[in-house]
Amino acid sequence: MILTIDRLGHLGDGVAQGPDGAVFVPQTLPGEVVEGDLDGDHLTNTRILTPSVNRVRPPCAHARTCGGCLMQHAGDAFVADWKLGIVKGALAGQGIDAPFCPIVTSPPQSRRRATLTARRTKSGGLIGFHARASDMLVAIPHCRLLHPGIMATFPALEALVKLGGSRSADVTLMVTQSLGGPDVVVTGGKAADAALRLDLARLAEAHGIARLTWNDEVIALRTAPVQRFGRALVIPPPGAFLQATEHGQSALLAAVTEAVGGAARVADLFAGVGTFALPLAEGAEVHAVEGDTAMTAAMEKGWRQAEGLKRLTVAVRDLFRRPLDADELKGFDAVVIDPPRAGAEAQTAALARSGVPVIAAVSCNPVTFARDAKVLIAAGYTLDWVQVIDQFRWSAHVELAARFTRASPPRRP
């Protein structure tokens, strides 16, 4: 069957019109003429007959087999426009138009945290990503996505899998770069008895692993796995959320800082370990609210040990079930809100009633962002600008920051 790709779907697949409706064709681009076998609503055994001018040679040797990156076959300018279009489309679906800043994209080899899959083999350990929509595990020794510091941990990870993995089940490895070295969280490994704990601790020491967590138990703490947020140094709990790249974190922080401007009192909602709260405390009093006790404690400890920061107060609270209400938001000059993918419907409704002058919104889901933006705009807020940040390079994932105000200051170009 021969088809012409009309557009890209939200997951990056090409979409063509088949005899019975939409047909999805992975790793294709709009305008391309392709040939393949129709299998339900997917085209398989695909061959590109007429390539797009936006098609490029993938920079990574694993691009065709690994499921970690979906868009390496497209040029950077095309991907940037596509991701901008995803956000603009989500807003348009809610009847919203807004000024957009130029997109910011993290460079190759900058991903500082990754969740890898591993399996013990006869000769050691196989580590990588699953092929797309498959249980097949693909080794990635020449990955162009992960930071060199992450790639340098692979010998240690292979040793961990060989020591405590299984040949019958996969092991999950979450690896994060820290100032103290790699912070490794392993799930799915063998149950740790005294002998295995000792061997794992020795391995962590030999390979320079800062902290090794095995099936929710901290086995080794060779040195503190510190992360820097402005002037503050924080030791996040194992597996805590961290922005995927330092570049992306800096871009989001710059947008949030610009959005809140000279606010003297700021509330940071869904504050995590202090990604925004701690740098903002260099110029403002901050009240940080987070639902996870361990993350809140890590943030507060980082603030106490830092110098030159203004007052930071913290609260542990489930903002989905108990959002800060309008009365609690009185007195704040600005609010930062960075919810998970589900958005923050209840908290947004409370913000809409609060009349807080400035809201700096951060989102990893354009659809829920647009839904919540509509509520704020209906309550009298103006969406001053949107900054799209692509720190998940070569994926379909999009992040953004935006500013809402009651009385719009001069707009960002």
Secondary structure, 3 states (H helix, E strand, C coil): CEEEEEEECCCCCEEEEECCEEEEECCCCCCCEEEEEEECCEEEEEEEEECCCCECCCCCCCCCCCCCCCCCCECHHHHHHHHHHHHHHHHHCCCCCCCECCCEECCCCCECEEEEEEEECCCCEEEEEECCCCCCEEECCCCCCECHHHHCCHHHHHHHHHHHCCCCCCEEEEEECCCCCCEEEEECCCCCCHHHHHHHHHHHHHHCCCEEEECCEEEEECCCCCEEECCEEECCCCCCCCCCCHHHHHHHHHHHHHHHCCCCEEEEECCCCCCCHHHHCCCCEEEEEECCHHHHHHHHHHHHHCCCCCCEEEEECCCCCCCCCCCCCCCCCEEEECCCCCCCHHHHHHHHHHCCCEEEEEECCHHHHHHHHHHHHHCCCEEEEEEEEECCCCCCCCEEEEEEECCCCCCCC
